[in-house]
Amino acid sequence: MKLMKKILAVMIALMLLVTLAACAWEEEDPAVNNGDTEIEQPTVPDENNTPEENEPNDQPPDPEPVEEPVMEMTPAELTDEEEQILSLVGLTNTIAIYDFTADDTLQVITAYAYELGDDGAWHRISGAGTYFSDPQGRLSVAFDLIGESITLSTQGENETNRTTHSREAYENLEEELAESGIMTITEKRRSAAEIVYGEEILIAIQGMSSNREAESLSLSDFDNPQALLDAGYEQAYALTVVFSDQN
């Protein structure tokens, strides 16, 4: 009796395994249904899609756009030690220092001095230039009186240059102004400026007046020189710098 129960249990277990296996086989192969074989139909392309959408794109991706370098000149951020040195030698108000970023085509940097004439127009009176090809660097233009002399210094990763231009007729200008009781007021550029090759960037304007109540200067006065005359300045000078990709 026990033997018969074991045989029945084994047979029932085998039947369950066969039944489960058959169900699993039917689920894995939907092409067989009730003994009939279903033939898979070919895929028909969608008429609304273009051939480009149905076919793989073998074209390489578009290259990433190359960003042009930002060419600009910004006031240099000096360390405390550098500020102390300038103060020690008395150059705090008579030197303009800037960091700049150009590109690989940079060739020359030039500083120009202008004088305001009696006709109310600016006239170029001197210039100091130097060859410079490093795309990044620092420049300074030192002047006591712009109309007397200017010194342009440039420093980059691979080169350092300095050039000075003085006007003989103005060698004693500082002494003459002091004896006449004329004060000198200077305003320098304190903001960034875009570098465009061949275009001048105004970096300082300087006025001389015997009127102690003369109005303060502004770089915008360069475009309105009559304002300087109206403010009581007997003499006025301006300083610019030019970056060039031409020798």
C-alpha positions in Angstrom: 0.0 0.0 0.0 2.8 2.4 0.9 4.6 1.4 -2.3 1.5 2.3 -4.3 1.3 5.8 -2.6 5.0 6.5 -3.4 4.5 5.5 -7.0 1.4 7.7 -7.3 3.3 10.6 -5.6 6.2 10.3 -8.1 3.8 10.1 -11.0 1.9 13.2 -9.9 5.2 15.1 -9.4 6.3 14.1 -12.9 3.0 15.2 -14.3 3.3 18.6 -12.6 6.8 19.0 -14.0 5.7 18.2 -17.5 2.7 20.5 -17.3 4.8 23.4 -16.0 7.5 22.8 -18.7 4.9 22.8 -21.4 3.4 26.1 -20.2 6.8 27.7 -20.0 7.6 26.5 -23.6 4.3 27.9 -24.9 5.1 31.3 -23.3 8.6 31.4 -24.7 7.6 30.5 -28.3 4.4 32.5 -29.1 4.7 31.4 -32.8 3.2 28.0 -31.8 -0.4 28.2 -30.8 -2.7 25.2 -30.7 -0.5 23.2 -32.9 -0.6 25.9 -35.7 2.6 27.6 -36.7 2.4 31.4 -37.1 4.6 32.9 -39.7 6.1 36.2 -38.6 5.2 39.0 -41.1 7.9 41.2 -42.5 8.1 44.8 -41.1 6.6 47.3 -43.5 8.4 50.7 -43.4 6.2 53.6 -42.2 5.4 55.8 -45.2 5.3 58.9 -43.0 9.0 58.4 -42.1 11.7 59.7 -44.4 14.5 57.4 -45.6 16.9 59.2 -43.4 14.8 58.3 -40.4 14.6 54.6 -41.4 18.3 54.2 -42.3 21.1 54.4 -39.8 23.1 57.7 -39.9 26.6 56.9 -40.9 27.6 60.6 -40.9 30.1 61.7 -38.2 28.8 64.1 -35.6 29.4 67.8 -36.1 32.6 69.0 -34.5 32.2 71.1 -31.3 32.4 74.8 -32.0 35.8 76.4 -31.1 35.5 79.3 -28.8 37.4 82.4 -29.8 39.7 83.7 -27.0 38.5 86.7 -25.2 40.9 89.6 -26.0 40.8 92.2 -23.2 42.9 94.3 -21.0 42.1 94.5 -17.3 43.5 96.5 -14.4 46.2 94.4 -12.7 45.5 93.1 -9.2 48.6 93.9 -7.4 49.8 92.2 -4.2 50.3 94.2 -1.0 54.1 94.1 -1.5 53.8 95.5 -5.1 51.5 98.3 -3.8 54.1 99.2 -1.1 56.9 99.3 -3.7 54.9 101.7 -5.9 54.1 103.8 -2.9 57.7 103.9 -1.8 59.0 105.2 -5.2 56.1 107.6 -5.6 54.5 105.9 -8.6 51.1 105.1 -7.2 49.3 107.8 -9.2 51.7 108.0 -12.2 51.8 104.5 -13.4 49.0 102.4 -15.1 49.4 98.6 -14.9 47.2 96.2 -16.7 47.0 92.4 -17.5 46.0 91.5 -21.0 45.0 88.5 -23.1 45.3 88.7 -26.9 46.0 85.9 -29.3 48.9 84.3 -31.2 49.0 87.0 -33.8 50.0 89.8 -31.5 53.1 91.6 -32.8 53.4 95.1 -31.3 52.2 97.2 -28.3 52.4 101.0 -28.4 51.6 103.8 -26.0 50.7 107.2 -27.4 50.6 110.6 -25.7 48.1 113.3 -26.8 48.0 117.0 -26.0 44.8 119.1 -26.1 45.5 122.0 -28.5 44.1 125.5 -28.5 41.8 124.4 -31.3 40.0 122.1 -28.9 41.3 118.9 -30.6 43.7 116.2 -29.4 47.1 116.1 -31.1 49.5 113.1 -30.8 52.8 114.3 -29.5 54.8 111.2 -28.7 54.7 107.4 -28.7 56.7 104.4 -27.2 56.3 101.0 -28.8 57.8 97.6 -28.5 57.6 94.2 -30.3 55.7 91.7 -28.2 54.4 88.3 -29.3 53.3 86.5 -26.1 49.5 86.2 -26.2 49.2 87.0 -22.5 51.1 89.3 -20.3 51.3 92.5 -18.2 52.0 96.0 -19.3 52.7 99.3 -17.5 52.9 102.8 -18.7 54.8 105.1 -16.3 54.6 108.8 -16.5 55.1 111.8 -14.2 53.7 114.2 -16.7 52.3 112.7 -19.9 53.4 115.6 -22.0 57.0 115.2 -20.8 57.8 111.4 -21.1 56.2 108.0 -21.1 57.8 104.6 -20.4 56.1 101.5 -21.7 57.1 98.2 -20.1 55.8 94.7 -21.1 56.2 91.3 -19.5 55.2 87.9 -20.7 56.1 84.3 -20.3 59.0 84.5 -22.9 59.9 88.2 -23.1 60.3 91.4 -21.1 60.7 94.8 -22.8 60.9 98.5 -21.9 61.0 101.6 -24.0 60.9 105.3 -23.1 60.1 108.4 -25.1 60.8 111.9 -23.9 60.2 115.3 -25.4 63.1 117.7 -25.2 60.8 120.7 -25.2 59.0 119.4 -22.1 62.0 118.3 -20.1 61.5 121.1 -17.5 57.7 121.0 -17.6 57.3 119.7 -14.1 59.5 122.5 -12.6 57.7 125.1 -14.6 54.3 124.0 -13.4 55.5 123.9 -9.8 56.8 127.4 -10.0 53.6 128.6 -11.6 51.5 127.1 -8.8 49.7 124.8 -11.3 48.3 121.6 -9.9 48.1 118.3 -11.9 45.2 116.0 -11.7 45.3 112.5 -13.2 42.5 110.0 -13.8 43.4 106.4 -14.9 41.3 103.6 -16.4 40.0 101.3 -13.7 37.8 99.0 -15.8 38.4 96.3 -18.4 38.6 97.1 -22.1 38.2 95.0 -25.1 41.3 94.6 -27.3 40.7 95.2 -31.0 43.9 95.2 -33.0 44.7 98.7 -34.3 42.3 100.5 -32.1 43.5 102.7 -29.2 42.4 102.2 -25.6 42.3 105.3 -23.4 44.2 104.5 -20.1 44.7 108.0 -18.6 43.8 111.6 -18.8 45.7 114.4 -17.1 44.9 118.1 -16.6 46.8 121.1 -15.3 45.1 124.0 -13.7 45.9 127.0 -11.6 42.4 126.9 -10.3 42.4 124.9 -7.1 38.6 124.4 -7.4 38.8 122.9 -10.9 36.4 120.0 -11.4 37.7 116.4 -11.3 38.6 114.6 -14.5 36.8 111.8 -16.2 38.0 109.5 -19.0 34.8 110.5 -20.8 36.3 114.0 -21.2 38.5 112.7 -23.9 35.5 112.6 -26.2 34.4 116.0 -25.0 37.6 118.1 -24.7 35.7 121.3 -24.5 34.5 120.2 -21.1 38.1 120.3 -19.9 38.5 123.9 -21.1 35.3 124.9 -19.5 36.4 123.3 -16.2 39.4 125.6 -16.1 42.2 123.4 -17.2 44.9 125.3 -19.0 46.6 122.1 -20.3 45.4 118.6 -20.8 47.0 115.4 -21.9 45.8 111.9 -22.6 47.5 108.5 -22.8 46.4 105.5 -24.9 47.7 102.0 -25.7 47.3 100.1 -29.0 47.7 96.3 -29.6 48.6 95.4 -33.2 49.0 92.2 -35.2 51.1 94.1 -37.8 54.8 94.9 -37.6 
